[in-house]
Amino acid sequence: MTFIDTHTHLYLDAFDHDRDQVIQSALEKQVSLLLLPNIDSGSIDSLHRLCSRYPGICLPMMGLHPTSVNDSYEEEMQRISTCFEHQSYVAVGETGMDLYWDRTYEREQELVFREQISLALAHHLPVVIHSRNSIDRIVEILKDYQGSGISGVFHCFSGSLLQARQIIEMGFYLGIGGVLTFQKSSLASVVSQVSIEHILLETDSPFLAPVPYRGKRNESAYLPLIAEKLAEVKGTTAEHVAEVTTANARMLFGLDQNVEP
């Protein structure tokens, strides 16, 4: 039974005192691949260092997070774009729109999102989409790219069944993490009506730790807890969830399905 954590910010300072141990714990729990989304220019170096330290285990993405979009977005995007000239990535991300905290740069967020979609298309990569309070807006934007071959995942999906079906119809996956285990979350009722064929597992560590670690630092070793909850919701086994979601991740991110990491 092998898992892939499709979204972890393991390079952040929350892990500075025990990062190696956290990775070892993940491997012991059969979480064999850790996919790392970028945040902005300030995180690029730490992201690259970690992936260089753990080749074949930590795999990098490159993008500009919507909450990092501000007056200097053009300079930020220039730095992000330049990275693709020197290194390979498994995805463009984390990108998207966040209309929860602050809508000051809403227009700029959309411009940056579209620019990153163009980057993904140019490099034949999927996009990893942050969509807090913005799922409907992002779905409308993606309609402009129908037929382009764009693909990806709505990271940390927490929308409605209608939104889930729209996303799936467009060929995108739903990224499911610790929120699924929260008692008051409606996510389980949505996921119960969605095929596992359209789901990826993620932690978003160090954020959104699953029960019983809710409120504490999240880490990739907790991914099997999310798989167990998903298995319960779907009336299947954790082994089946691991098999299908791992295959989904390998397909979306272009990972070699014939070689063990």
C-alpha positions in Angstrom: 0.0 0.0 0.0 1.6 3.2 -1.2 0.4 6.8 -0.9 1.4 10.1 -2.6 1.0 13.3 -0.6 0.1 15.6 -3.5 0.3 18.8 -1.5 2.7 19.5 1.3 4.7 22.7 2.3 7.4 20.7 3.9 10.0 23.4 3.3 8.3 25.9 5.6 10.0 26.9 8.9 7.4 24.8 10.8 9.6 21.8 10.0 13.0 23.4 10.6 13.7 21.5 13.7 12.7 18.0 12.6 12.3 17.9 8.8 14.3 14.8 8.2 12.4 13.0 10.9 9.1 14.1 9.4 10.1 12.7 6.0 11.2 9.4 7.6 7.9 9.1 9.4 6.1 9.6 6.2 8.1 6.9 4.5 7.4 4.5 7.3 3.7 5.1 6.8 4.1 4.2 3.1 3.8 7.9 1.9 6.5 7.5 -0.6 6.2 10.7 -2.7 5.8 14.2 -1.4 4.8 16.9 -3.9 5.7 20.4 -2.9 3.9 23.5 -4.2 5.7 26.8 -4.2 4.3 30.0 -2.6 6.3 32.9 -4.0 9.8 34.1 -4.7 10.7 33.9 -1.0 10.1 30.2 -0.9 11.9 29.1 -4.1 15.3 28.5 -2.7 14.1 26.5 0.3 11.8 24.4 -2.0 14.7 23.7 -4.3 17.1 22.8 -1.5 14.7 20.3 0.0 14.0 18.6 -3.4 17.7 18.4 -4.0 18.3 16.8 -0.6 15.5 14.2 -1.2 15.5 13.5 -5.0 12.9 11.0 -6.0 10.9 11.6 -2.8 10.3 15.4 -2.7 9.1 16.7 -6.1 8.8 20.4 -6.8 6.0 22.5 -8.3 6.5 26.1 -9.3 3.9 28.9 -9.0 2.8 32.1 -7.3 0.2 31.6 -4.6 -2.8 34.0 -4.9 -2.4 35.5 -1.4 1.1 36.6 -2.5 -0.2 38.6 -5.4 0.3 42.3 -4.8 1.7 45.4 -6.5 4.9 43.5 -7.4 3.1 40.6 -9.1 4.8 41.3 -12.5 8.3 40.9 -10.9 7.2 37.9 -9.0 5.8 36.2 -12.1 9.1 37.0 -14.0 11.0 35.1 -11.3 8.5 32.2 -11.4 8.6 32.0 -15.2 12.4 32.1 -15.2 12.6 29.0 -13.0 11.1 26.9 -15.8 14.1 27.6 -17.9 16.5 25.9 -15.4 14.6 23.1 -13.7 11.8 20.6 -14.3 8.6 20.6 -12.2 5.7 18.2 -11.8 3.1 21.0 -11.9 2.4 24.8 -12.0 1.3 25.8 -8.5 0.1 26.7 -6.2 -2.0 29.1 -8.3 -5.6 30.1 -8.4 -7.6 32.8 -6.5 -8.3 33.5 -2.9 -11.3 35.9 -2.3 -11.6 35.1 1.5 -8.9 37.2 3.2 -8.6 40.2 0.9 -10.1 41.2 -2.5 -7.8 44.2 -3.0 -5.9 42.4 -5.8 -8.7 40.4 -7.2 -8.1 41.6 -10.8 -4.4 41.0 -10.5 -5.1 37.5 -9.0 -7.0 36.6 -12.1 -4.3 38.0 -14.4 -1.7 35.9 -12.6 -3.8 32.8 -12.6 -4.3 33.1 -16.4 -0.6 33.7 -16.8 0.1 30.5 -14.9 -2.4 28.5 -16.9 -0.4 29.7 -20.0 2.8 28.5 -18.3 1.2 25.1 -17.7 0.1 24.8 -21.2 3.5 25.8 -22.6 5.3 23.2 -20.4 2.6 20.5 -20.7 2.0 20.5 -16.9 -1.1 20.3 -14.7 -2.1 23.3 -12.5 -2.6 23.0 -8.8 -5.4 25.4 -7.9 -6.1 27.2 -4.7 -9.8 28.2 -4.8 -10.9 29.6 -1.4 -14.2 31.4 -1.8 -13.6 31.4 -5.6 -14.6 28.0 -7.0 -17.3 29.4 -9.3 -15.1 32.2 -10.5 -12.3 29.8 -11.3 -14.6 27.4 -13.1 -15.8 30.3 -15.3 -12.2 31.2 -16.1 -11.3 27.6 -17.0 -14.2 27.5 -19.5 -12.0 29.9 -21.6 -9.5 27.1 -21.9 -11.8 24.2 -22.8 -10.1 22.1 -25.5 -6.6 23.4 -24.7 -5.7 20.2 -22.8 -5.3 22.0 -19.4 -5.7 19.7 -16.4 -5.1 19.8 -12.7 -6.5 19.6 -9.3 -8.6 21.8 -7.1 -6.4 21.6 -4.0 -8.2 21.5 -0.6 -11.6 21.1 -2.3 -14.4 22.0 0.1 -17.2 23.0 -2.3 -20.7 21.7 -3.1 -21.7 18.6 -5.0 -22.6 20.8 -8.0 -19.2 22.4 -8.0 -17.5 19.0 -7.6 -19.4 17.7 -10.7 -18.5 20.8 -12.7 -14.8 20.4 -11.8 -14.9 16.7 -12.7 -16.7 17.3 -16.0 -13.8 19.7 -16.9 -11.3 16.9 -16.4 -9.9 18.1 -13.1 -9.4 16.2 -9.8 -10.5 17.1 -6.3 -7.8 17.3 -3.7 -9.1 15.9 -0.4 -7.3 16.4 2.9 -7.8 16.6 6.6 -11.1 18.6 6.4 -12.7 15.3 5.4 -12.2 14.1 9.0 -13.7 17.2 10.7 -17.0 16.4 12.4 -18.9 19.5 11.3 -17.6 19.4 7.7 -20.1 18.7 4.9 -17.3 17.4 2.7 -18.0 13.7 3.5 -21.5 14.0 2.1 -20.2 15.5 -1.1 -17.3 13.0 -1.5 -19.8 10.1 -0.9 -21.3 10.9 -4.2 -18.0 11.3 -6.1 -16.0 8.4 -7.6 -12.6 7.8 -6.1 -11.3 7.9 -9.7 -11.6 11.7 -9.4 -9.8 12.2 -6.1 -6.3 12.9 -5.0 -5.1 12.7 -1.4 -3.1 15.6 0.2 -2.2 17.0 3.6 -1.5 20.7 2.9 0.9 20.3 5.8 1.7 22.0 8.1 -1.9 23.1 7.9 -5.3 21.4 8.3 -4.2 18.3 10.3 -6.8 15.5 10.4 -8.6 14.3 13.5 -7.2 13.3 16.0 -4.4 15.9 15.4 -6.7 18.8 14.4 -5.2 22.1 15.6 -1.7 20.7 15.7 1.0 20.8 13.0 0.1 18.6 10.1 2.5 16.3 8.4 2.6 13.8 5.5 2.6 10.7 7.9 -1.0 11.6 8.6 -2.1 11.0 5.1 -3.3 7.3 5.8 -5.8 8.8 8.3 -7.4 10.7 5.5 -7.4 7.6 3.3 -9.1 5.6 6.1 -11.8 8.3 6.4 -12.3 8.3 2.7 -12.6 4.5 2.7 -15.2 4.7 5.4 -17.2 7.3 3.5 -17.0 5.3 0.3 -17.6 1.9 1.9 -14.4 0.4 0.7 -10.9 -0.3 2.0 -7.9 1.9 2.7 -5.9 -0.3 0.4 -8.3 0.4 -2.5 -8.2 4.1 -1.8 -4.4 4.0 -1.7 -4.3 2.1 -5.0 -6.7 4.4 -6.9 -5.6 7.8 -5.6 -1.9 6.9 -6.1 -2.7 5.9 -9.7 -4.6 9.1 -10.2 -1.7 11.2 -8.9 0.8 9.3 -11.1 -1.3 9.9 -14.1 -2.0 13.7 -13.5 1.6 14.6 -12.6 3.2 12.4 -15.3 5.0 10.2 -12.8 6.4 6.9 -14.1 3.8 4.3 -13.1 6.2 1.4 -13.7 9.0 2.6 -11.4 8.7 2.6 -7.6 9.9 5.9 -6.1 
